[in-house]
Amino acid sequence: MAAQGYVQTSLIWVAYAVAVVLAFIAAGITTFIWQTPRERSAIVSTVAIISLTALLATVFLLPVDIALVSSTTSTALGTKKEWATPDRVEHILYTLKIVYYSLYSFDALLCLLIIPFSYFWYEEYDEVEEQEGNQTFASRLWGAFKYTIAFILLVVIIFLVGFFVPAAGARGDGKHLDLDFFKRLLDENHGEKALTFGIGLLVTLGTLLYVLYTGAGLALFPVSFIKSAPSVSAPQLSENTASQLEQNRERQRQLEMRNAGRPEGMPAKDRRELEALAREERTLVRRERLAAEAQGEGKGFVVRAWSKISAIFRPIKLIGGILLVLLAVVIWVSMLITGIDKAANSVCKEHCGYILAHINVFQPINWLFVQTARAFPVDYVLMALLILLFFSASVSGVAAIGIRFLWLRIFQIRKGRTLPQALLVATVMLALITFGINYAVAMMVAPQYASYGTQTFCDLPPRHPFARPDCLETPEAVKPCSEWADGNKQSNHGRAPQQTCTPTVMSTFLNRVTLNWPFFGAVAFWAQFAFLGVFLIVFLTSLFRTPKLDLSGMDEEAEADEEEGLLRSTGRRFGATWQDITGRPKNGSAERNGGGSGS
């Protein structure tokens, strides 16, 4: 039996290692796709790839945590498995703590030291001074380091505050801490308390970014799948653009011929019209090039074949977008139910960050995980996909909103046009958002499942002293684990025994943060309602908003973005897909799909 436990836990860790390797590959591809080719920097690319890999490794650790603690308990009997001795369980938890603390500490170092240093290192580069020999490696290193000193001081201050300031939870009157579950959360040394304070501060900052970027991204990400199928096929767009371009140039020739030889020159009205036609001509030429690239003209066979395959799979992508929309709505409803349940039924309210691992109301996402847990390892795969959805939504939100200070946009995040500085700042934001995602998934989306997984306990007294309870003949006495046996201060036969129900390391750590520092817990909890509000507003707006092409008063980059947006606008998507597959526009079409002149 012991060998079976080792095999099961080893397989879980192997699956995690494979996920981290895939995350490293995805991080490398993402970095090179988003970064502008002309301004690539080796150190920026390396730091970005390592940072994204660390972030994905952090978010993928929660399913591993749930899987490991769930594997120690027999769900049907409500008892620990024979191989899950107290020493073995403690070893599993200790290993998880090491990995968690290592990843969280590394993420914090990335946010507060490594990425800022890389940012200043890139900013210190001066090509002219380097060519003249005035800039050396040492001078550039010192220039980057002196700006990073402020961040080093910030790390020291955070650690000292967490180390010396008494935890707020330890100063309470103890009335709301009458349970061993809560008392264990306060049992930590000063080093753990300092780390708890630092992570709690980062969780709070990350939650504020998570509200805006993940809330908007979760609404935009599924809709982007639906709107990714074009209303205008590439062949149809090419044909319409060629017709408009011919009419445009013919009109320019007419104006030039009509005004040729006039001694007073071209009238102001005709000159304005000619300037507008020239702007429109440049737009149509770029649009014609986009249509040609979409069809793979002038490219190799592989590129043309890929464009056809992409067109074939567009309907599947559209269906996937619809399913993601439904999933996002279910997640929204589940989080709302959990938030209301916690606000109404948490025994300690704001004193412990509204801890409530036992759901008192039917919650769809939590119920889904409990049901799928019967078919191992479906629930673990779904949890990994859920976390990946939140992370992808965060990336989508950062790309859509950009990097802003209040209402001012500092950097834009665009495929192939992201500056190295923007890439580093976006990585810091995603690192902080990751802390917020971990809190949201573990405390709001599926709190009971994320806290105890599929663990159950037998709510019957043992038949003999020192014997374990037997629920073989009374399966209805098997109950899901929570901080209390049935969500109340008194269960039928006492509280869920500690030796049977083992909380996940993530839930224990987050509960410790919110209990020791209730301010962090209150901010993180109430921010979830702001997240729900942002999602609802952006979701409703994105459903009914249609992209418009306005060519007046736009710079070249913004104009190009609008033109590319034509291939993602709403409309007759399946017809456009068929034309992209066949490579021929609809016969006899005289429509000017894609919009005409904005002049």
N, C-alpha and C positions, 0 to 999 in steps of 0.2 A: 504493500500500500504506500509505503514511503516513496518507492520508486515512481509510482503513478503521480504523486504530488510533484516530484522533481520534474518529471516529463511535462506535466501540464504547465507549471510555472516557466519552465525553460522555453516551451513553445510560445508563450505569451511574450517573453522578452525577445525571442527571435523575430516574431512578427513586428515588434516595435523597432528592432534594428533595421529590418527591411523598410519600414515606413520612413525612418530617418534617412536612409540612403536615397529613397525616392524623393524625399523632401529636398535633399542636397541637389539632386539633378534638376528638380523643378525650380529651385532657387537660382541656379545658374542660368537656366533658360530664361526665366523671368527677368533677371538682371540685364542680360544682353539684349532682350527684346525691348525693354523700356528705356534703356540708357541711349542717349544720342551717340551715334558712331563717331562723330567728329571730335568729341570731348571725353572720350573714355580715359579712365585713370586706373592703373593696375591696383593701387591700394584701395581706391573707392570700390571697385568691382569685387575685390577679395573680401573686404569688410562687409559689403552688402550681402554677398552670397553666404558668408558665415553667419551673419546676423539673421537672415531669413531662415536658414536651416535651424538655428537655435530656437527661433520663435516657433517654427512648426514642430520641432521636437518637444517643446514645452507644452503646446496645446494637445499633442498626441499622447502625452503621458497620462492624462486623465482616464481615457479608456483602459490603459494598462493598469492603472491604480484600481479601477472598478473590477476589472477582470481578476486581478490577483486576490483581492479580499473576498470576492464572490466564490472563488475556487476553493476556499477553505471550508465552506459550509455546504451541507447537504440540504438543498432547498426543500425536498419532499419531507424530510424528517425533522428539520429545524435544529440540527445538531452539527457540531464540527465533525469533519471527516477524520478518520482514524489517523491519517498522516499529519493532520493539522494540529500538532502539539503546540502548547504555548511558546516553546522555544522556536519552533519552526515559523509560527505566525509572527513572532517578534522579529525574526531574521528577515522575513519578507517586508515588514513595515520599515525596518532599519535600512534595508537596501533602497526602498522607495524614497525614504527621507533623504538619503545621500544624493540620489539622482535629482530629486526635487530641489533641494538646497543648492546643488551645483548649477542646475539650469537657471533657477531664479537669480542666483548670485551672478552668473555669467550674463544674463539678460540685463541685470541692473548695471553691471560694469559696461556693457555695450552702450546702454542709454546715457550713462553719466560720464564715461571716460573715453572708451575706445572710439565710438563714432564721433564725438566732438573733436577728439584729436585728429581723426582722419579728415574731418571737415576743414579744420584750420591748416592741416598739412597741405591739402589741395589749394586752399586760398593763398597760401604763402608762395606758391609756385609763380615765378616771373620768368617768362621765356627770354626776354631781352637781357635781364640781369644774368641769367644762367649762361647765355651765349657770350656775354662779355666777361664772364668769370667772376662776377661780383657775388653770386649766390652759391654757397656750398651746401653740402648735405647737413653739416653741423649748424649753419645759420638757419636753414629751413627747419631743422628739428627744434632748435631753440625757439624760433618764431611760433611754431605750432604749440610747443609745450607751455610757453608763458601764458597763452590764452586758455589753456586747459587747466591751469592752476586753480582758477575759480571753481571749476567742476570738482576738482579734488577736494577743495575746502568744503564744498557742499556735501560730498560723500562723508567726510569726517564729521561734519555737524550733525547730519542725519543719524549716524551711528552713535554719537555721543548722547544725543537727545534720547534715542531709544534705549541706551544702556543705563542712563542715570535717572531719567524721569520715571516716577512710579506709574505703573499701568493703572488706567482708570478703573478697570474691572476689579483690581485688587483693593481699591479704596472703598468699594461699596459696602452696604450694611449686611450683605450676605443673604438677605431674605429671598432674592430671586436665584440664589445659587445653592439651593438645598438638594441638588441632585449630583450624584457622582459624575455624571456626564459633563456638567459645567465645571465642577471642581478640577477635573483632570485637565481641562483646557487652561487653567491658570497655573498648572504645575510645570514650570519651565525655569531655566536658568537665565542669567542676565544676557548671555550671548544670544540665546534664542529670542529673548525679549527685544534686543536691539534689532535683530534681523526681522522680527515680526513688525516692529514699528516701521522699518525701512520699506518692507514689502507692502505694508498697509498704506503708506504714503503713495507708493507707486500705483497700487490698485486704485486709490482714490483719483489720482491724476489720470490714470488710464480709463477709468469709468467715465470721466467727463468727456474725453475724446471719443470713447465708445458710444456715448449717447448721440453725438452728432454724426460721426463718420459711419459707424456700424449700423446705426438706426436708419440713416439715409441709404447706405449701401445694401442693407437687407431688402429694402423696397426696390431699389434700382437694379440690383443684380438679376433677379428673375425676369424683370421686365425687359432687360437688355437682351435676354435670350429670345424673347418673343419678337422684339423689334430688330433683331439682327438679320432676319430674312427681309430682303429688299422688296419694295413695291415696284421698283423699276429694274428690269434685268439689265445686265451689262450690254448685250447686243442692242436692246431697245434704247438704252441710254446713249449708246454710241451713234445709232441712227438718228435719234432726235437731236443730239448735239451737233452732228454734222449738218443737219438741215438748218438749225438755228444759226450756226456759224456762217453758213453760206448766205443766209438772209442778212446777217449782221454786216458782213463784208460788202455785200451788194449795196446796202444802205449807206455805208461809209463812202463807197465810190460815187454814189449819186450826190452826196453832200459835197464832196471834193470837186466833182465836175461842175456842179451848179455854181460854185463859188470861185471857180478858176478864172483868173484874169480880172477879178474885181479890184480896182485900185484902192478902194477903202477897206479891203480885207473882208474876212468872213464875219457875218453878223454874230452878235453875242448869243442869240438863240441857237443858231446852227453850231457854234463852237461848243456850247454846253452839251448839245445832243451828240456831237462827234466825240467829245471826251467821255461821255457815258457809254457810247458804243465801243470805244477803245477799252474801257474797263470791263465791259461785258465780254469782249473778244478774249481778253486774257483769262477770264473765268471759264469761258467755253473751251478754250484750248486745254486748260488744266483738267476740266471735266472729261474731255475727250481722251486725255492721257490716262486718267483714272479708269475709264471704261475699258481702254485697251489693256491696261495692266490686269484688270479683273478677269478679262478673257484669256490672259496669258499670251497675248500677241508679242512676238519678238522674243519669247522665252522658249526654254527647252520643253521637251515632251513631258518631263516630270511635273513642271509647273502647270502646264495646261491640264494634265490629268488630275492634279490636285484640285484645281479650280472646279473641275467637273464633279469630283468626289464630294467636295464641300457643298456644292449645290444639291447633290443627291441627298445629303444628310441634313439639309436645312429643315425639312418637315419634322425630323426627329428632334432637332434642337428646339423647334417651336413647341412641340409637345412637352419636352423637358422643361421649357420655360413655364408653361402652364402648370405643370406639376410642382415646380418650385414656388410658384405664386401661392398655390394651395397650401404647401408646406409652411411658407412664411406666415400665412394667415393663422394656421394652427399653432405655430410657435407663439405668435402674438397673443392669441387667446389663452394659451397655457401659461404664459408669463403673467398675464393679467389676473388669471385665477389664483396663481401662486402669490402674487403681490397682495391681493385682497385677503387671502387666507392668512398670510403672515401678519399683516397689519391688524387683523381681527383676533387671531388666536395664539399669537406668540406669547408665551408665558412671561417673558422678560422684556418684551417690546424694545424700546430704544436702548435699554441697558446692555443688550448683547447683540445688537444688530439684527433683531427680529429673527433669531434662530428658530427654525421650525422644519425639521426633517420629515415629520409625519404629515402627509397631506390629508386634510379633512374634507375636501371637496374633490369630485372627479376631475382629474387633470389629464388631458389627452396624451401629451408627450410622455409623461411619467408612466401612465398606464400602458402605452405602446412598448416602452422598454421592458416593463415587467412581463408583458405577455410574450414578447419575442425572446426573452431570456430562456424560455423553454426549449428553443431550438438553437443550441450553442453552435457557432459564436455570432449569431445574427445580431444580437443586441450590441455587442462590442463593435461590430462593423458599422452599425447605424450610429453609434455614439461618435465614432471617428468621423463619419461623414457629416454629422451634425456640427461638430467643431470645425471641420473644414469649410462648411457652408458659412459659418460666422466669420472665419478668417478671410474667405474669398469676398464676402460682403464688405468687410473692412477695407480690403484692397480696392474694391469697386467704389466705395465711398470716398476714399482718399483721391482716387483718379477723377471722380466726378466733381468733387468740391474743390480740390486743390489744397495747397498749403496756404493758410490764411492767418492773418493777425486781425482779429475782429472782422471787419468787412473788406479788408484790403487783401488781395491775392498776392502772395509773395512768390510762389512757385506754382507751375502747372505740371501735372503728371500726365504725360502722353506717350504712347508707344513710339519708340524711336526718336523722341524729342525731349526726354527727361534729362535735365542737367545733373551732373554728379552731386552738386550741393543739394538739389531737390531730392535725389535718390537717398542720400544719407538722412536728411530730415524726415522723409517719409518712413524710412526704416525705424527711426527712433519713435515716431508716432505709432507704427504698427507694434513695436515692442511694448509700449505702454498700453495700447489697446488690447494686447494679448492678456495682460493682467485683468482687464475688465471683462474679457470674454470668459476667462476661467471662473470669475465670480458669477457671471450671469448664468452659465451652464450649470455650475454646481449648486447655486443657491436659488435660481429662479426657473430655469427651463425644465429640469428634471431633478429637483432637490432630494427627494427620497431615494431615487435610484442612484444618483451621484454620491450620496452619503453612505449607502450601505449596499448598493448593487442588488444582487438577487438573494441576499442573506435573509434567512428566516430564523425564528426561534420557537421552541415548543413551550407554549404557555400552560404547562401542566406541572404539578409538583412531582418530584422523583418518587418512585415506588419504595425505594429503600434509601436510607441515609447514605450519602456520598455517591449515590448513583445518578446517572443522567436521566432527565425526563424522557418518557417513551411516547411518541405520538403516532406510532404505527397503527394503533387501533382507533385513534381519534385525530384524523387529518385536519379537521376543522380547527383544532387547537394550534395548528402551525400558522404563525402570524409574521408579517414582514417586520424586519428590524427597524427601529427608530430610536430616538433618544429616550423614549419611554415605550413601554410594551404596546400600548394601544393609543398613544397620544394624550393620555391623561396622567395625572400625578400618581394614580393608583391603577395598577392592572389587576387582572383576576388573581394572579398568584405571584405578585411582585414584579419588579421591573425586569426588562430584558437583561439577562445576565451578560456581564462584560465579556466572559470567556466565549460566548456564542456569537454575539454581534460585534464585529470589528469595523469601525468607521474607516472610510478611505482617508488616506493621508491628506489629500487636497481639502476635503471637507473639514477635517480636524484643524488644518492650518488656517483656513479662512475663518472658521468659527473662533479660533484663538485670536486672530486679528481683531474681529468685531467685538469679542468679549473684553479683551484687554484695552482696546481703544474704541469705545462705542461711537465716537464721532465719525471714524472711518466707516463703521458699519452702517450708521444712519445715512450718510451721504451716498454710499454705494447702493443701499436699498431704495431710497426715494428717487435716486437717479434712474432706476429702472422704469418708473412711470414716465419720466421725461423721454426715455428711449422709446417707449410705446407711442408717445405723442408724436415724436419726430418721424417714426416709421409710418404712422397713419397719414400724416400730412403729405409726406413725400410719395407714398404709395398712391394715394388718390390723385395727386397732381400728375404723376408719371403716367397713369392710365389714360388720362384725357388730354394731356398736352401733346400737340403734334409739332414736329420741327418745322421751322420756317427758314427760307433762304432770303436773307436781306443783304444785298451786295453793296449797299451804300454805307460809307463810314466804317468799313472793316479793313483791318490790316491783312496782309497776305496769308499769315498763318491762321488767323481766325476764319478767313474766307475758305481756306483749304479744309478746315475742320467742318464747316457747314456743307461743303461739297461732298465730303466723305459721309456726312450724315444723311445725304440723299439715299445712299445705299442701305440705310438702317431705318428709314421712315415707315410709318404704318401704311397699310394699303393692301393691294392684291398680291399677296406674297407667293402663293402657290403657282400662279401664272408666271410670275417673274422667275421663279425657280426652274420651271419647265423650259423657259426660253434660255436660261443659262446653261441647262444641261444639253439642249439641242444646238446651242450656239447661233440660233436664228431668231430675229425679232418677229413679233406677230405680224402676219401679212396684212397689208392695207391699213396699218395703224398710222393715224395722223396726229395722235395725241402728243402733246408736248409734256410727257411725264418728266417729273423732276423739277418743274417750275421753269418759268421764263425769266425774262430780265427783271432785275430789281430796280432798274432805273426809272 
